[in-house]
Amino acid sequence: MATGTNSLPQYLEQLPGTTFRKLYQQPSTAFAIFRRMLPHMAKTIVMAILYSPTPFSLSDLDLWVKPTAAREKDQAIAILRLLHIVQPQSLALTANFKNSLRLALEGGGDHNSFGVPSTEPIPTEVDHMFLDKYARKKWDDILHYVVSATGITNVQTGSSGPKQSVKDLLLAGRLVERRGAELTITHIGFSFLLQEANAQVWALLLLWLEAIDVANASGNRSDMDSVDMLSFFFMLASLEFGRAYSTDALTESRRNMLPTLIDFGLIYIPQHNTHQFFPTRLATTLTSNETALRSISAGFSAATSSTSDEQDKCTIILETNFRMYAYVHSPLQIAVLALFSNLKFRFKGLVSGRLTRKSIKNAVGHGITADQIVAYLSTHADEQMYRHAAAANKPVLPPVVIDQIRLWQLDTERISTCDGYLFKEFDEYKEYKAVADFAENIGVCAWRNDKKGIFFATKVEQIKDFMRSRRKANEGNNS
Amino acid sequence: MPPVKRKASGSPAKSGRVSTTSTPGPSTPRSIDSDDDSDSPDEPVENEEQLQKVVDRFSLATFRNTTAHQEDWTSNRFFKGGRRDFSYLPLKPDFKSRPIWIDPQRGRIILENFSPLADQAKDFLITVAEPLSRPTFIHEYALTSHSLYAAVSVGLQPRDIINTLERFSKTPVPESITSFIGSCASSYGKVKLVIKDTKYFVESTDPDVLQKLLKDEVIGPCRVKGTETVTSAPSMGGLVIPGTSNAAGVQQAQLKKDEKTQPENAEGTKAQDPYDALREDDDDDNQEAVHAFEIYDTCIEVVQKRALEIQYPMLEEYDFRNDDRNANLEIDLRPATQIRSYQEKSLSKMFGNGRAKSGIIVLPCGAGKTLVGITAACTIKKGCIVLCTSTMSANQWRNEFLKWSNIRPDDIALFTSEHKSRFPGNTGIIVTTYPMVTNSGKKRAHDSQKMMDFLTGREWGLMLLDEVHVVPANIFRKVSHSIKSHAKLGLTATLLREDDKISDLNFLIGPKLYEANWMELSEQGHIAKVQCAEVWCPMTAEFFDEFNRQKKNRSLQQNLYVMNPRKIQACQFLIDYHERRGDKIIVFSDNVYALKQIALALGKAYICGSTSNNERTVVLENFMHNPLVKTIFLSKIGDTSLDLPEATCLIQISSHYGSRRQEAQRLGRILRAKRRSDEGFNAFFYSLVSRDTPEMYYSTKRQAFLVDQGYSFKVITSLTGMEKMEGLVFKTPQERRELLAKIVTDTEKSDDKDRDDPTDDLFYLQSSNKRIRRTAGGLDDLSGGKDMAYIEQKKGANKALKKKPAQSNAFFKKIAREKERLKNQR
C-alpha cells in the first residue's frame, strides 16, 4: 500500500502500550481485536492460555507446535506482543485483555460494551434492504467524489455528493488534491479505490482518527479522544445488523461522533426518532476477518436487486491495439477506467476506451503509477483473456501494452542527476576555454555554456592539476 | 478528449460544397475511418461536385439522431455529453449469445470474436461493412456508404442486411441504422450499365426506376428508340473460376469428353457464406425480369454522370460470356495451379452472378494478389490491360503471367519506357505502368504515342490496376477515359491514404469486393509471421543540442534525427545480428541522403530513385542469389511491388511521416518470405526511431493500421551487447562530431534537392513553396569560419580539365575528326 497509515494493523502497531491498556478495558474491543487482528495460530494460543491460572512457559509451547511450524509460532507470538495481548517477557495475557475477553465470551457485567438495544418500536421502512441501499448510496457518493473529485451533482439520484466534513477529510488524507480550482485524485486515492470496501472504510476511519489526534494536539475540540473512538468502532463492529440500538446509552463524546458516522454511511438514524440508531453492514462487518470482507459487496448485491450481481462486476479485455473493452455497468467503475484511459463509447454493459500516451501520462500525473494500472487491468482481466492466454501459453495481458504503459510512465521521469563541480568566474574567456576544452577532452565535462563562461564537470582532480600547471606556466611566462 | 479531427469535415476546401441534403455538425465524422487519421495536409482535389453530393447524401450523418442520452453522470462527463452513450439501447434477453453491438451514430459494429456465432457474423460483416480493427478478441467494423454499396452490388437486399444484423445484434438494430441502410440500398445497385454485343444497356430490375431515368431530360434523349427489352436475371450458371477445386473437376470432365463445352452445372462454386442463403432469396426476386434499354455509346459519360446526379450510381457489369465482338484470348491457368480459399472467395464476389463486376480486392502483400489478377484474366478470357507502378513490377507481372498461365509469350506485351511491343494477334495482354499512360501533359515520343493510340483505340475486357491506392481519383479518371475497358479490378494491400484522394475510387472503379484478415492468413501460413519491434534510440548529446538549436530548419532537423549515430549503431548491430542468423535484410530509408551515407558507412549496397535500372537489377540479383550480399538499402522505391522472397528481416531507419500505408507496404516486403513455412520461422520488422524527436510521434501514427490488424510492436529501449560490438561505427565523440559537422554542411549545401525521392505515390504533387530564408549569424558563420570544414566539391574537376581540352563544341569536334581522318588516310 502506498501509505502506511491507511491500514488498521499498521495504525495499531504504532500505538503505545498505555493506549492498548485503555482499549482493552472494553470487552468489545478485546473481542474485535482477537477476531480480526490475530492469525490462526495466535488465536489458538490465546484460547489455550485464557483460563490458565499460571503463566505458560515458552518451552511448553514449543512442545505443542510442530518443528516445521516454528516460524508461524514465532510470528504469532510477535504479533501478540506487538498488540500487547501477552506480556513482553512471559507467556501470560495482559490483565485487561484477559478480563475483557473473558467477559466478552461469558457475558455479564454492566459495561454496555456491545451496545444497548433500543426499546422503542422500529420504523416499518427500516429493514435490511433499506439499510443496505442507504449505506451503499452513502459510500458510493464518497467513492464517486474521490474519482471525479468535483462534487458534481448526481442528477439521477438527486444527492449532492458527500458532506463537506468528509470532503475535508479526503483532502486532508491526500486522497484528493487541489490543483488550481479543481480537485484531482492522487495515487493514494487511486490505491484507496482499488481496495476492498472494508479496507476502504477502515482507511477513512483511520484518517478521521488522525485528524482528531492532530486537532487534539493543537488544543481544540478536546471532547473526542482517539482511543475512545477506536473502541467505539470496535463496538459498532460487534453490533447486530438490522437491529435498533439506543443512542441514549452512549456517552456524550460518542454521541458527538454519530453525525460523522452517518456521513460515512456506517449508521442510520431515523429522522423522527433520534434516540435510536441502526448500524449498517459497513459497520457490522468492520471486524470480520479477511475472507469475509468480500461479503460486504456480496451482501449488498444480494440485498439491492437481482441484476446487481453484474452491477459491481467489471471485466476488461485489453487488445494489442491498445483498445480496451470493459464489461461494466457501474458508473463508479467507468469513472475509474476514465482515470487512465480515453473512453470512446458506451453500450449497456460495455464501455470501450483506448489507452493512449496522453491518458497514461494524465494518470501518472495524478500520481497513479503504471504498476497500479497494470495491477488493476490484470485483476479485472476478462475470463476470455485468461482462456486465450492459457491456450496460447502467453501472459494474460498483452506484454506489448504493459511494456508501453511502463515506458510511458518512464517517459515522465527522464531527468537524471550526477554529482560534480561547477566551474565559473574565470578571469578571462581564454582561460575558461582552455580549461573547458581540457575537461571535454578527458571526458568529464557534463555541460558547458560558452556564453556565460561556465561549465560543469563530473570529476575535478585532473582539472585541478591542469589549472595549476597552467597557472605555473603563466607565472613563468610573466616573470 | 477533443473531437478527433476529421479529414472530410475539417477541410476548408470541402466545406463549400457540402450539399444541402446533409447536415453534418462541426465534429461529425463523415468518412468513417480509423481513429487515427493523421492530420495530413489536405490538398484540394479536383472539384467533383456531383460526386461529393452523392457521398454526402449517403453519409450516416444525415440519419443520426443527435439527442444526447443520459444514463448516469458518467454519460455527460466521459461520453461527449451523452452523445456516445448508447446504454439506452435495451439488451435483448439472450444478448449473451449474440455477438455484435451496433453504434447508432457512426455505424460502428463491435464484434465479440470469441462468440460461437463470430465466424458467421464475420463472414457477413466483411460483406456489408469495412473492417477497422481485427485483433484477438474484439473486432470493429464500420457500416459506410461504400461498404453498403459493395454489399448491394454483390446482390444483398437491404431487408436481408437489416434482418441479419438484427439476428446478430445484442440490441435491437437502431432506427438510424435501418434508415441509413434502407436509403443507401434503395438507390445503390438499382441501375446497371451493361455492355452486351458492344451495345450499352441500362438495366434495372425495377421498371419504375427505369421509367424515371427515361423521363429524365438528359438521359431520355440518349436512348436508342425501340430497344426496351425484358430478360431474366443472369446467374452464376456455368461460370467456373479457374484454379478452384471445382475447376479441377471441370477440367477432368472436359478431358474425358474431349470437348470444349462447359458443363451445365457448376453449382458447387458458390462459396459457403451465410449471405449465400440470403442471395438465394434474391435470386428468386431477380428471376422476375430485368428491364433494359439501350443507349448510344457516345452518351455513356453523360448518362453515367447524370445518373450519379440523380442519385442512382450505376454499377458496371460485363457480360463477357456473351461478348462476341471482342475476340477471345487463349488463356487458362496452368493445370497445376491451385488458388487458395480466400482468393477463391474474393473472386467469387467478383463473378458472383456470372458477369464480371468492377471492384477492388484488398489482400495483404504477399498473399497472392497477382494470382488473383491473373485468375480474373483467365476467367474473362478477353483482352486485358495491366497497370502497375513501375517498370520493375511490370516485368514481374509479365513473368507471373507466364508462370501461372498458359498464355503464349507473344500474346503478352510490355509497354514501358524501355519496351514497347505489341501482341501480334487481335487480342492479348498489355502490361504497362501508370506514368506511361497518364503523362499526357508532356509530349510523348513518337513510338509511345503510337502505342497509346493502340491502347486507346480498342476495347479491353479487363483492366487490372495493381497497387490501386497509389492512384488518386483524378488520375484514375484520366486513365479510364482514355482506355476503354469493360471491367476493372483494383488490387491493393492497403486501401488507405493519409489524404482524401482515394475515397472516390469506390465510386470510380467499383466497390471493395473483399478484404482479407491479415492475422488469419498468417496463422494459416499463407503469409509469414512477423515480429515487429520499435527500437528507441536516444539522441546523442551533440546531435540533440544541434537538433534543438535548429528549430526553424526542418530539413536539417530531419537529417539530424534520421542520422542519429545511435540509430546508425543500432542499425549496424541489428544487421550484424541477423546476418549471422542467416537472414537477408532490407534496410529502408526515405531520406536518400541518410540512405547513401549510412550505406556507405556500413559498406552495403543501396538502391534509390537515381540508381539506373541496370544497376538495380545487378544489386537485386546479387541480393537474391549471392550468399555474400545479405543486406541492401532501399529508398522509397522499394516500398511497393518489389518481390524479394529472400528477405526475412526489415529495418526501417526513416520513413514518410505518419503514413500508415507505407508501414504496411514495407511490412509486406517480408510477408512473402520463402522460408515462412519453416517450423517456428519468424520474420523481423524493426523500426528505428530517435527518442524525443517527431519520429516518435509519427511512428505511433504509422503503426496504427498494422496494430489494428492485430500486429503488436514491441518497444526495445536498449540493445544488449551493442556497446561491446566489434567495429561499431561512430563510437568516439570525435567521430560523432565529424558526422554532425558533415550533416550540417551537406544539408545546407543540398537544401532539399537530394532529400526526398519523388515518393512512391507516383502522382504525388510536390508543393513547391520555396521561400527565401532569413538567417541570423555572425560574419564568421557566413564566411564559413565556424564549425565549417572545407570539402572539395568536385574532386575530379581539375583532372577533367586537364584531360579534356576544350573540345566540347561540335564544330571543333568535327574539325578534329576531319583531321583524324586525313591522318589515317595518309
Interface residues (C-beta under 8 A of the other chain):
Chain A: H144 S148 I152 N154 V155 Q156 I317 E319 T320 N321 F322 R323 Y325 P331 I334 A335 A338 N342 L343 K344 F345 R346 F347 K348 G349 L350 S352 R354 R357 D382 Q384 M385 R387 H388 P398 P399 V400 V401 D403 Q404 L407 G443
Chain B: M1 D35 Q70 E71 D72 W73 T74 S75 R77 F78 F79 R84 D85 F86 S87 Y88 L89 P90 L91 W101 D103 R108 I110 F114 S133 P135 T136 F137 I138 E140 K170 T171 T700 V707 D708 G710 Y711 S712 F713 K714 V715 T717 P733
